[in-house]
Amino acid sequence: MQLPGPAYREYDFILAGGGMAGLSFAYYLSQSSLSNQRILIIDRGIRREQTFCYWSDGPSEFDFLAEKSWDSLYFHSARPSSIELSIAPYSYRKINAADWFSHIESELSKHPSIHYLQADIQSIGFQGEGSTLLTSEGSFYATKKIIDSFNPFPCELENPKHLKQHFLGWEVECNFNNFQTDSAHLFDFRVAFGNECEFMYVLPTTPRKALFEYTFFSGTLREPEFYRDKIKSYLFAYYGLTEDDYLLKEEESGIIPMRNNPNLPENLYQKHLKIGTSGGFVKSTTGYSFYRTQKFCRDLVASLEKGPSAQLVIPFKPWKIWLDEVFLQVLIDQKIAGSKVFESLFYNNKPALLLKFLQEETSWKEDLRLMWSVPTLPFVRAALKTIYRSKIKS
């Protein structure tokens, strides 16, 4: 990190966590009328290889950093059949995390009031009118807010009842031209053989280089070799590539909780605000977070400029939350193959409408139109389960 170390024990804002969400918040804060505030970013300084992907129907803040963008996507069903879908007016983009972090750190370094500390975060508490954050390098005091992207999202990795999106990706470079770069492959269900939702995700960035990511929606995790073997088999089956034909450039992996945030909605009166995965910024049914994080952080900073209020950090949309609960329940029940659910959505709807829906920007009428396009019985059963569960809780 290019930022100077801490010069004080008291700051206006302390960011617990300097990952994508924490630095996004710091970036928008540095671009606001609050840029002269004392800001301390505390992070362990450990980053894993990853990429940020998103779609938008207009110019976005970091489009210029995109390694590649696509205006069409392939969908491969388990039948098998394949369709190429134009996603206009949307474009799908891929940003290398290293490029994004480098740019953000460069921008933050222009502000002398922003400091950085590499340390382990031990606890967060309240003291007087502010908050304290205890680290391996001592305690620090925030007079206004602690912005927390560090605390874990409530999800038990060993609990098979907690649905998770777990994945492993390889960026490979061929010894020869082998990839068509005009379209990305968002879902390839030709690797799916059971009712669990599994697919391959392929982003070809040059004729010789592409990202292959094997993704699984399930409660039970697999060993790393399971995912690697899947990618090796896929490269051979659909691209004719053996291990002698390509170089493994990078490997990335992750586990994303697929459940809605069970915590109470947070408002701007609170001294301790959770953002990122901790705050429910990740879309529970897809695992996408980059676009949502930029929007939520930008809106949060704009609200903070106006002063304390009862405004929520994330807009509370009960209808959208319930739709996510139903969709997740269908995947948990496995009464129908996950591939069949996505097939019905992609074959029966316009791609732009689906992307708009996944961005939570559709109207309730558009939501109903999409819901009528999926297999009725599994979704009705799942809906009844979620309604019954909510009545028990209340």
Secondary structure, DSSP 8 states (H G I E B T S, - for coil): --S-----SEEEEEEE--SHHHHHHHHHHHTSTTTTS-EEEEE-------EEEEEESS--TTGGG-SEEESEEEEE-SSS-EEEEE-TT-EEEEEEHHHHHHHHHHHHTT-TTEEEEE--EEEEEEETTEEEEEETTEEEEEEEEEEE--S--S--TT-TTS-EEEEEEEEEEESS-----S-EEEEEGGG--SSSEEEEEEEE-SSSEEEEEEEEEESS---HHHHHHHHHHHHHHHH---TTSEEEEEEEEEEEE-S---S---BTT-SEEE-GGGGT-S-TTT---HHHHHHHHHHHHHHHHH-S-S-BSS---HHHHHHHHHHHHHHHH-SS-HHHHHHHHHHHS-HHHHHHHHTT---HHHHHHHHTTS-HHHHHHHHHHHHHHHHHH-
